[in-house]
């Protein structure tokens, strides 16, 4: 007597499963299932046979062992075109399994929850599911394999013509490839989670595992002829950009997301600051950054640094936005706003601008999360590979003179006021593209020289930007993200009237540079830490 076709169905996501099983039964198929899936199908009136009945062996260990049995896997892996395979399963009384529909325990969703325990995470590591999927995908010539409810209609189309022909073969291969991608990213999520519990954050692993899920497709990339999408780490709770929710405005673009990333980096040093802080970012680098007694004051002072470049910018705050800030922002063209919250009146004003993208953290708290993809590591794609480094630790702008490795190399010590401004400037310059020079006074940037090939040119550019915005530079402090290779940068700073400089030091000409500062009566602090942002 000819056996009916058999489908093994075991899913955590029950979307569409009753419809799939019902359609198969209508075609004369037999359904084999487990636990909750079998109960769901039976409740819907779909005839179902339990896996335990198929294997003649009960489920064990509270469901940990259900499908790991030759009666299941031999039925999946038997090659229909190999006579020896078919004789072997027939001799063992095992029937072929012709379709496998499985999706996995929600491990990634579980570890993304706040305060999840290790024990809870471990229980969501699926063993039988990936084994079923991989076996069926290996034998996809004979077995239709499904890991995504969206593919159920396509599976029925494949079966409609008997599953033969090149079109069906191509579809089966695509479904098999999707399974291997799915199980690989699932395993990567498990490995990444377990590794993050033990590995030192500064260590680079011998093998880097990424488990990424697509958050959204983007209209295009940096340019209209490039396609793009935004992915997040599936093994961790959404954080950084993925942890922001959009309250209003147009869909975020690729370039918007880059600027949001730059704004989060710029505001990070000031998240624990009692003062309000505002960072205005254009093309991923700050064009204005300031602290003040309120978000309104911080925004006004940050904008004053370079109001021309602020057109089309992304603006971030470390404190909830007040209505007075919204009134000031309304007259400026801004692409994106980021704040830990918004006053009701502020949202009422800002949402009148239909295209303005308004963002805030899901839980109302901005955090400086280290790393981008691999836990604790900063990642950047390059041609043919991925660069990984330990994530930069945000500079603490407070009590600079008490921080490790800070040394005054010049005869003149900075004044207390200069120390405060040097702390602000040193934290701010970390977010500026190298070569980076930043001029500051009283907790606000007044001129920024970013992305220059020459450090002395960066000094001159910072002065020109300050002058163009109407700022006097006499008495300002200067931060440099890397050492001065020659004294010409100090001479250029002296021409601007700079009175104090902070830089990493470490040049073979440090003594020459310090001597130049002494000649001009400039106080110079060496931090011992470089802040390149290439």
Steps between C-alpha positions, in 0.01 A plus 500: 500500500645835396595727789360853506742789477613612846570846641674556833389827656642641826496876543529759776348766271154365415431762230333334200566147622134390515449618143813318377413176677137518384607548138732199524227281653270604215767361264499169685807559715559371853609753764749406774555751777619567854370655822345842464488486121307172505258648754448810283428290191267263683309793646447628145370161386808397305573126540849461642724211606742549789873458455496259794262277304734516200814420700328264746699683765368757750620859520765533771658755732202737503498515120875541449503174302214455252617468140859379544425148375587290189131463415495876443842575354530193281160589354628850421848412373414195287578581136206392286726438200737272694355149514716404799363789706141406424556130573665591832211710630243252369677216684493710819131577452572872456301712258639799305432850630436732207459843660648650816360825642692608809583830665721521801465578869502879543856524634572839346176649624570361847852641540377835369280539808629708792625303802476158331690236698759266353282202594204648311719561197643147504152346500426682175794342312331274246666164425247291312371783284830594331578129453170442321546806282857421404415141417207603281705774333774250419244279328306790345487319166242268660377697802340845506644687798341805664626723781296812424117526493529739207615207286199275566309616186808436286532147641145424392581633152802269482281203592231602251705378204635198684823675593666410172672721244775761510278770650411278795866399539602867511234579759601204715864616492397849604301366795794277601742794482263702716502221759879489521514878535233483770669225703843661457383835635311321778817316606697824469254667736547224756881515467502880520281498811707238685826663392384841624450355849866405534719681251693809603352796312837614365588159353459431129373144444674257262163449330241777489140383482221731396130431526324783322134560433377759255320785673397682185576535133611852410401697194864497386853522636738793510398572140179423311665229287592294810260265681513485880339360815547537876579190705534456874671246724244227563688363802457808718223727615451779244735787587657802335311588182299175519385605849349827374136535404383751243219721624448702185629585155622348176659159477863499610755476220846344489668839543258594779603188691868583458438849640292359787795273580732802498262696722479216754881487510524878545251517787629185676762672724234732642229242583602495867556877512264695724508781245286492189700419185425537131689357203430618146640256244543533124647223286572294815719764671399778741464853367399622846500363854428676827387455859277739693253541784212388275447326167399836353830660604703199385329504159545876456871477580559190284322661205708816534817302419407450135140591413564461127611136527210426736263516202383142437666371816418239764462639854536299821435592864595324823184619677129513403423783261313801631236692308731803474751290306230386258410864435864580418542185289188567298674764289795270417493222239596188696492143368485311832456572870611270782415550868411277795156663502294796379269740679143477374519857373827425321342211309198712412730755337744259336240270347379791290810431289379188321843382380694551824609166643452500878674220689527390861613183682234234548550511878559876522870473590791578269803282570854489371514140382843370407542324168296467185454136400716253690452547875734772627660553159486776244454369146567655162467339161791526259551346158529125551458497877391650828717703737433442869638697793410547863235769523627847595419599856333845512721766655388626840488882479503546880807560720746465214811570709421201723482252215770245434797599282409870487823699524575870465817533294526879483621756753152647527223293659145537368275718715196335667278644226734366232500156661118495476508599135776254420287221649205603286714535187678166552166317525362688199794443265458123531200514265672716236648341186879493488709703463296682763553835671236654723486847654285552808411762758274480807360158414426558132677437172583815305696351209559148366757387245401148393626239255810684388808331358728745684472581870617857453230543233246367752613769749466770236159367391371504859603865528343591168174327596495687832565833332236432233242435774597821680692344789814656639762233567711695748521302824345182357622149573591251229469120487688288248405135448864400433846641566647802325779371274657847469490832681315665210165391643584672832609815320170502308309454828692790656398724210137424594563603861463146640603489867487126579536181295426135568653234277616137541873560463730225382676672210878482462478881493299539823781704656501736201120533519509568876772761448279673243211506748727647767614771257138604450399466866258217418421233761522152351356177641594161359237231549692192395198383297439549129142556379515434125166458327585404144 
